Amino acid sequence: MKDPHDIILRPVLSEKAYSGLADKRYVFEVDTRANKIEIRQAVEACFGVKVDSVNTLRTMGKMKRQGRTQGRTPEIKKAYVTLKESSKTIEFFDGMAQ
């Protein structure tokens, strides 16, 4: 199994992500090659919680240009992780929920 910290890159801190904290729904930016089973195992290993479901979303990078040179911003993959009702919350997000 891959290292859980290589799969979960960073939390997504946005208004939409904050609105799901009350329902125990957390959003993470994950490795683009990780599948739902690996994401579930990584969240359970890192935070010690029980995961109910994992939904993933891939966004293609946008085209950017500077003068004649053009390129693409990196592609990212987000995971929407819902915890079970009996599971505890993730302590990192506790101070952010209002």
Beta strands, then each sheet from edge to edge (+ up, - down):
strand 1: 8-11
strand 2: 25-30
strand 3: 51-59
strand 4: 63-66
strand 5: 69-72
strand 6: 76-83
sheet 1: 1+ 2- 6+ 3-
sheet 2: 4+ 5-
end
